[in-house]
Structure formats: structure tokens, C-alpha cells
């Protein structure tokens, strides 16, 4: 029963999230040999000011979306 957690920047729409979950589920089920309904995908949105990279907050290194 694989559980996959994806952390990504906030701002993606429902369709993007739907495609992400479907794609991850397909790959994990195929590679692990388990049925699709055994795969759990958790998507966590992080605001840019709660994400650090290269010693800086992400909102300081690239323009915020939206």
C-alpha cells in the first residue's frame, strides 16, 4: 500500500492536481504491481514564503504567482 506525498508550490488548479494524482498512481501501481486503489497520493500546497531554496525563501528568488 504505497503512500506518496508531493509537496509543491501553491497555485496549481484542480485539473493539474487531478493529472498529477492519476499519473503518479499509474506509475506506482505499474512498478509496484499493486492495484490502483492501493496507491494513496497526498498533495500538499506550500506558499512560496514557506518554502526555502538556496538559502532564501522561494518568494524572494522568483515572482509570486497569481
C-alpha positions as CSV (number, residue, x, y, z in Angstrom):
1,X,0.0,0.0,0.0
2,X,2.2,2.8,-1.2
3,X,1.7,6.3,0.1
4,X,3.2,9.1,-1.9
5,X,3.4,12.7,-0.7
6,X,4.0,15.5,-3.1
7,X,5.0,18.9,-1.9
8,X,4.6,21.7,-4.4
9,X,4.0,25.4,-4.7
10,X,0.5,26.6,-4.1
11,X,-1.4,27.8,-7.1
12,X,-2.0,24.8,-9.3
13,X,-5.6,24.2,-10.4
14,X,-7.8,21.2,-9.8
15,X,-7.1,19.8,-13.3
16,X,-3.3,19.9,-12.7
17,X,-3.8,18.1,-9.4
18,X,-6.1,15.5,-11.0
19,X,-3.5,14.8,-13.7
20,X,-0.7,14.6,-11.2
21,X,-2.5,12.1,-8.9
22,X,-3.6,10.0,-11.9
23,X,-0.1,9.9,-13.4
24,X,1.6,9.1,-10.1
25,X,-1.0,6.4,-9.3
26,X,-0.5,4.8,-12.8
27,X,3.3,4.6,-12.4
28,X,3.4,3.4,-8.8
29,X,0.8,0.7,-9.5
30,X,2.7,-0.5,-12.6
31,X,6.1,-0.5,-11.0
32,X,5.0,-2.0,-7.6
33,X,2.5,-4.5,-9.1
34,X,-0.3,-3.3,-6.8
35,X,-3.8,-2.3,-7.8
36,X,-4.5,1.4,-8.4
37,X,-6.8,1.5,-5.4
38,X,-3.9,0.6,-3.1
39,X,-2.0,3.7,-4.0
40,X,-2.5,6.8,-2.0
41,X,-1.3,10.2,-3.2
42,X,-1.2,13.2,-0.8
43,X,-0.7,16.6,-2.4
44,X,0.5,19.4,-0.1
45,X,0.5,23.0,-1.2
46,X,3.1,25.3,0.2
47,X,3.1,29.0,-0.1
48,X,6.3,30.4,-1.5
49,X,7.1,32.1,1.8
50,X,7.1,28.7,3.5
51,X,9.5,27.1,1.0
52,X,13.2,27.7,1.1
53,X,15.8,27.1,-1.6
54,X,19.4,28.2,-2.0
55,X,19.4,29.8,1.4
56,X,16.4,32.0,0.7
57,X,12.6,31.8,0.8
58,X,11.2,30.9,-2.6
59,X,9.2,34.2,-2.7
60,X,12.5,36.1,-2.6
61,X,14.0,34.3,-5.5
62,X,11.2,34.3,-8.0
63,X,8.0,36.3,-8.5
64,X,4.9,35.0,-6.7
65,X,2.1,33.5,-8.9
66,X,-1.4,35.0,-9.1
